[in-house]
Amino acid sequence: MKIKNIGLYFSSNIIKGLFPFLLLPILTNVMSVEEFGIVGIFQTFLITLTPIIGLKAFGSASIRFYQNNENLALYNNSCIQILTIMLLLLISVALMLTGMLDGTGLSSNLLLLCILCSAMKYMSEFRLSQWMIREEVSSYTKFQMFEALMSFLVTICFIYIIKDKVDARVSALFFVSILFSSIALHSMVKDNLLQFSSIFKPNLKYIKECLSYGVPLLPHALSGIAIITVDRYMIGYYLGFEKLGLYMFAVTLGSVVSVFFISVNQVYSPWLYKNLASISSDKLTRIKLCTLVVFLISIVVYSIGINFLEFLIPIISNVSYLSSLDTLKIIMLGQLCNGFYLLVINFVLYDRRTKIISTISVTCVVVNVLLLLILVPEFGIVGAAYSFLVANLIKFFATAVCANNVISNLVSSN
């Protein structure tokens, strides 16, 4: 693994996350609370629909790159064909719901735009995944940062041009989605990653293989969304918005750990898949050593870092947020466990055991919800943080056991 690439990914992810943070005070000043809530609903739907609309088929294309790189363009075509079918299906459902959603804050028109945005976001993610597996870090980071920058700038322009501020924000997201999905599509065709001449000629074998990978992952994807949203609902319901604000502060600050591990994984997973494709005892030793080193460095950095939180919080906020310190430490530990999970899940994904992954994810969500119901009324936001920690700890250990089985099978088969 290249430390330089981890640094580039980390910088890119920090910058990507910085623009929405800078946009927050602008949006809250020009929008009413109700308008801001509608935008929040739109973005929540967008996050939820993106893994559904393409059934995560491009994950199968990434694995195939390492296992069998013949006819990759035709294989990638199958991912686009699945996306097109799902897009038409979801649009049909949205049209049938016309008039039924107007009282929920998300109108039928906004739902249609959300579906279209999610399809285009999927296309951008597909392009990014193809750069990542080929270790084209520069292209990946430039695309990601420019997309975040354009979303920021176009939103600012639109909110001062368009009278309806909800339409302004949604239109900005839609415009940027069109622009960057078009760039992604053109780039993939240019690099011969798609065979445009046969885009309307489905290969049933490839489609079936993509679906057998992606469909079982749906519960996993939705569980990941549930585990970061249910706690907020529970805190708002039981404790009120003041406590929710403290919890959200801790979650936001704790997400730095998540950004670090996402950046490491963007380098680690291509390196791992390349080694697993031709596994040997020497490579296995190298994989285990490298993974252990990442674990140990992360634990040391966490142990040192939490000692500075008490001094950091008053600098980046006001002293009233110091009451979230204990919650923040637990959430960061939970993010550490989730980061370890991100690394070990690569072994299971490589072996295409997606049903097991979904079973573990759904089980952890159930455990998380049960713990929230017990701990939040009794211990407040600290109880929510412990629920998050336990769920991620179980997820990591269960996935690590599966990863160990995958390694044993790969070694025995070679």
C-alpha positions in Angstrom: 0.0 0.0 0.0 1.2 3.5 -0.8 1.1 6.0 2.1 1.0 8.9 -0.5 -2.2 7.5 -2.0 -3.8 7.3 1.5 -2.9 10.9 2.1 -4.4 12.0 -1.3 -7.7 10.1 -0.6 -7.8 11.5 2.9 -7.3 15.1 1.7 -9.9 14.6 -1.0 -12.5 13.2 1.4 -11.8 16.1 3.9 -12.3 18.7 1.2 -15.5 16.9 -0.1 -16.9 17.0 3.4 -15.9 20.6 4.0 -18.1 22.2 1.3 -21.5 21.0 2.8 -20.2 22.2 6.2 -19.5 25.7 4.6 -22.9 25.6 2.9 -24.8 25.0 6.2 -24.8 28.6 7.6 -25.8 29.9 4.2 -28.7 27.6 3.7 -30.0 28.0 7.3 -30.0 31.8 6.8 -31.9 31.9 3.5 -34.3 29.0 4.3 -37.1 28.6 6.9 -36.8 25.6 9.2 -39.6 23.9 7.2 -37.8 24.5 3.9 -34.5 23.2 5.4 -36.4 20.1 6.6 -37.8 19.4 3.1 -34.3 19.6 1.7 -33.1 17.2 4.4 -35.9 14.8 3.5 -34.8 15.0 -0.2 -31.2 14.3 0.7 -32.2 11.4 2.9 -34.2 9.9 0.1 -31.2 10.4 -2.2 -28.9 8.5 0.1 -31.5 5.7 0.5 -32.2 5.4 -3.3 -28.6 5.4 -4.6 -27.7 1.8 -3.4 -31.2 0.6 -4.5 -31.3 2.1 -8.0 -28.3 0.3 -9.4 -28.4 -2.7 -6.9 -24.7 -2.1 -6.3 -23.9 -3.9 -9.5 -20.6 -2.0 -10.1 -19.2 -3.8 -7.0 -19.4 -7.0 -9.0 -17.6 -5.3 -11.9 -14.8 -4.2 -9.4 -14.3 -7.8 -8.2 -14.3 -9.2 -11.8 -11.5 -6.8 -12.7 -9.2 -8.9 -10.4 -10.7 -12.4 -10.9 -11.3 -12.4 -14.7 -10.6 -9.2 -16.7 -11.9 -10.5 -20.0 -14.8 -8.6 -21.7 -14.8 -6.0 -19.0 -16.5 -3.4 -21.2 -19.4 -5.8 -21.9 -19.6 -6.7 -18.2 -19.7 -3.0 -17.3 -22.5 -2.6 -19.9 -24.6 -5.0 -17.8 -24.3 -2.6 -14.8 -25.7 0.2 -16.9 -28.5 -2.0 -18.2 -29.5 -2.9 -14.6 -29.4 0.8 -13.7 -31.7 1.6 -16.7 -34.2 -1.1 -15.8 -34.3 0.0 -12.1 -34.6 3.6 -13.1 -37.7 3.0 -15.3 -39.2 0.8 -12.6 -38.8 3.4 -9.8 -40.1 6.2 -12.1 -43.2 4.1 -12.7 -43.7 3.7 -9.0 -43.2 7.4 -8.4 -45.8 8.2 -11.1 -48.3 5.9 -9.5 -47.8 7.7 -6.2 -48.6 11.1 -7.8 -50.7 13.2 -5.3 -50.2 10.7 -2.5 -47.0 12.3 -1.1 -47.9 15.9 -1.1 -48.6 15.9 2.6 -45.3 14.3 3.6 -43.0 17.2 2.6 -41.7 15.4 -0.5 -43.9 16.0 -3.5 -44.2 13.7 -6.4 -42.1 16.0 -8.5 -39.3 16.1 -5.9 -39.5 12.3 -5.7 -39.0 12.0 -9.5 -36.0 14.4 -9.3 -34.6 12.4 -6.4 -34.8 9.2 -8.5 -33.1 10.8 -11.4 -30.4 12.3 -9.2 -29.7 8.9 -7.6 -29.3 7.3 -11.0 -26.8 9.9 -12.0 -25.0 9.7 -8.7 -24.7 6.0 -9.2 -23.1 6.7 -12.6 -20.5 8.9 -10.9 -19.8 6.3 -8.2 -19.4 3.7 -11.0 -16.7 5.8 -12.7 -15.0 6.5 -9.3 -14.9 2.7 -8.5 -13.2 2.0 -11.9 -10.5 4.6 -11.2 -10.0 3.2 -7.7 -9.5 -0.4 -8.7 -6.9 0.8 -11.3 -5.2 2.9 -8.6 -5.7 6.1 -10.7 -5.8 8.2 -7.5 -5.3 11.6 -9.3 -8.3 11.1 -11.5 -10.4 9.9 -8.6 -9.6 12.8 -6.3 -9.9 15.5 -8.9 -13.4 14.3 -10.0 -14.6 14.0 -6.4 -13.3 17.4 -5.3 -14.5 19.2 -8.4 -18.0 17.7 -8.0 -18.1 18.9 -4.3 -16.9 22.3 -5.4 -19.4 22.7 -8.2 -22.3 21.6 -5.9 -21.2 24.3 -3.5 -20.9 27.1 -6.1 -24.0 26.2 -8.1 -26.1 26.1 -4.9 -24.9 29.5 -3.9 -25.7 30.9 -7.4 -29.2 29.2 -7.5 -30.3 30.3 -4.0 -29.8 34.0 -5.1 -31.4 33.5 -8.5 -34.4 31.2 -7.8 -37.0 32.5 -5.4 -38.1 29.2 -4.0 -35.1 28.1 -1.9 -36.0 24.4 -1.9 -36.2 24.4 -5.7 -32.9 26.3 -5.7 -31.0 23.6 -3.7 -32.7 20.7 -5.4 -32.1 22.2 -8.9 -28.4 22.7 -8.0 -28.1 19.1 -6.9 -29.8 18.0 -10.1 -27.7 20.2 -12.4 -24.4 19.0 -10.8 -25.6 15.4 -11.0 -26.3 15.8 -14.8 -23.0 17.4 -15.4 -20.7 14.9 -13.5 -22.6 11.8 -14.6 -22.2 13.0 -18.2 -18.5 13.4 -17.6 -18.3 10.0 -16.0 -20.1 8.3 -18.9 -18.0 10.0 -21.5 -14.8 9.2 -19.6 -15.8 5.5 -19.4 -16.6 5.3 -23.1 -13.3 7.1 -23.9 -11.3 4.6 -21.8 -13.0 1.6 -23.4 -14.7 0.7 -20.1 -18.1 0.6 -21.8 -18.9 -0.8 -25.2 -21.4 1.8 -26.4 -22.2 0.0 -29.6 -23.7 -3.0 -27.7 -25.2 -1.0 -24.7 -28.7 -2.2 -25.8 -27.7 -5.8 -26.2 -28.0 -7.4 -22.8 -25.7 -10.3 -21.8 -28.0 -12.4 -19.5 -25.0 -14.3 -18.1 -23.3 -11.1 -17.0 -26.5 -9.5 -15.7 -27.3 -12.6 -13.6 -23.8 -12.5 -12.1 -24.1 -8.8 -11.3 -27.5 -9.4 -9.7 -26.4 -12.4 -7.7 -23.7 -10.0 -6.2 -25.8 -6.9 -5.8 -29.3 -8.0 -4.7 -28.2 -9.8 -1.5 -26.3 -6.6 -0.6 -29.5 -4.5 -0.5 -30.3 -5.3 3.1 -26.7 -4.6 4.0 -26.9 -1.1 2.3 -30.2 -0.2 3.9 -29.0 -1.5 7.3 -26.0 0.9 7.0 -28.4 3.8 6.5 -30.6 2.6 9.3 -27.8 2.4 11.9 -26.9 6.1 11.4 -30.5 7.4 11.4 -32.5 5.4 13.9 -30.5 6.8 16.9 -31.3 10.3 15.9 -35.0 9.6 15.7 -34.9 7.9 19.1 -33.0 10.8 20.8 -35.3 13.4 19.2 -38.4 11.4 20.4 -37.2 10.6 24.0 -34.8 13.5 24.8 -35.7 16.5 22.6 -33.8 18.6 20.1 -31.3 20.1 22.5 -29.9 16.7 23.3 -30.1 15.7 19.7 -28.0 18.8 18.8 -25.3 17.6 21.3 -25.4 14.1 19.9 -25.1 15.4 16.3 -22.1 17.5 17.3 -20.4 14.4 18.7 -21.4 12.3 15.6 -20.0 15.1 13.2 -16.7 15.3 15.1 -16.4 11.6 15.4 -16.9 11.1 11.6 -13.2 12.2 11.2 -12.3 8.6 12.2 -14.7 7.3 9.4 -13.1 9.6 6.8 -9.6 8.3 7.8 -10.7 4.6 7.3 -12.6 5.3 4.1 -9.3 6.9 2.7 -7.2 3.9 3.9 -9.7 1.4 2.4 -9.6 3.2 -1.0 -6.0 2.1 -1.2 -6.2 -1.1 0.9 -9.0 -2.8 -1.1 -7.4 -2.7 -4.6 -4.1 -3.8 -3.0 -5.8 -6.6 -1.2 -7.8 -7.8 -4.2 -4.7 -7.9 -6.3 -2.9 -10.1 -3.8 -6.0 -12.4 -3.2 -6.2 -13.0 -7.0 -2.9 -14.9 -6.8 -2.7 -15.9 -3.1 0.4 -17.6 -1.7 1.8 -18.1 1.8 4.1 -15.2 1.5 1.3 -12.9 0.3 -0.9 -14.1 3.1 1.7 -13.2 5.7 2.1 -9.8 4.1 -1.7 -9.2 4.1 -2.0 -10.2 7.7 1.0 -8.1 8.8 -0.2 -5.0 6.8 -3.8 -5.3 8.2 -2.4 -5.7 11.8 -0.2 -2.6 11.4 -3.2 -0.5 10.3 -5.2 -1.8 13.3 -2.4 -1.1 15.8 -1.6 2.4 14.4 -5.3 3.3 14.5 -5.6 2.2 18.2 -2.5 4.2 19.2 -3.8 7.3 17.4 -7.2 7.0 18.9 -5.8 6.5 22.4 -3.6 9.6 22.1 -6.3 11.7 20.2 -9.1 11.4 22.8 -6.9 13.1 25.4 -7.0 16.3 23.3 -10.7 16.4 22.8 -11.4 18.4 26.0 -9.1 21.2 24.6 -10.3 20.9 21.0 -14.1 21.3 21.6 -14.0 24.9 23.0 -11.8 25.9 20.1 -14.2 24.7 17.3 -17.4 25.4 19.2 -18.5 26.8 22.5 -18.1 25.4 26.0 -21.7 24.2 26.1 -20.7 21.3 23.8 -18.2 20.0 26.4 -21.1 18.0 27.9 -20.9 15.8 24.8 -17.3 14.8 25.5 -18.0 11.3 26.9 -20.5 10.6 24.1 -17.9 11.7 21.6 -15.2 9.3 22.9 -17.6 6.4 22.7 -18.8 7.3 19.2 -15.1 7.6 18.1 -14.5 4.1 19.5 -17.5 2.9 17.6 -16.1 4.5 14.4 -12.8 2.7 15.1 -14.6 -0.6 15.2 -16.5 0.3 12.0 -13.2 1.2 10.4 -11.8 -2.2 11.2 -15.0 -3.7 9.7 -14.4 -1.8 6.5 -11.1 -3.5 6.1 -12.1 -7.1 6.9 -15.3 -7.0 4.8 -13.1 -6.8 1.7 -12.2 -10.5 2.1 -15.9 -11.5 2.2 -16.8 -9.2 -0.7 -14.0 -10.7 -2.8 -15.4 -14.2 -2.3 -18.9 -12.8 -3.2 -20.5 -13.9 0.1 -22.9 -11.0 0.0 -25.8 -12.9 1.7 -23.7 -13.4 4.9 -22.8 -9.7 4.9 -26.5 -8.7 4.7 -27.4 -11.2 7.5 -24.7 -9.7 9.8 -25.8 -6.1 8.9 -29.5 -6.7 9.6 -28.7 -8.5 12.9 -26.6 -5.6 14.0 -29.4 -3.1 13.2 -31.9 -5.2 15.3 -29.4 -5.2 18.2 -28.8 -1.5 17.8 -32.6 -0.7 17.8 -33.2 -2.9 20.9 -30.3 -1.3 22.8 -31.5 2.2 21.8 -35.0 1.4 23.2 -33.4 0.3 26.5 -30.4 2.7 26.9 -31.6 6.0 25.5 -34.5 6.6 28.0 -32.2 5.5 30.9 -28.8 7.0 30.0 -29.6 9.6 27.3 -27.1 10.3 24.5 -24.4 8.3 26.2 -26.7 5.3 25.9 -27.2 5.9 22.2 -23.4 6.1 21.8 -23.0 2.7 23.6 -25.6 1.2 21.3 -23.6 2.4 18.3 -20.4 1.0 19.7 -21.9 -2.4 20.5 -23.5 -2.8 17.1 -20.2 -1.9 15.3 -18.2 -4.2 17.6 -20.5 -7.2 16.8 -20.4 -6.3 13.1 -16.6 -6.2 13.1 -16.1 -9.5 15.0 -18.7 -11.4 13.0 -17.3 -10.2 9.7 -13.7 -11.0 10.9 -14.7 -14.6 11.5 -16.2 -14.8 8.0 -13.0 -13.2 6.5 -10.9 -15.8 8.3 -12.9 -18.6 6.7 -12.5 -16.9 3.3 -8.7 -16.8 3.7 -8.6 -20.5 4.8 -10.6 -21.5 1.7 -8.5 -19.4 -0.7 -5.3 -20.9 0.7 -6.6 -24.5 0.5 -7.8 -24.0 -3.0 -4.3 -22.8 -4.2 
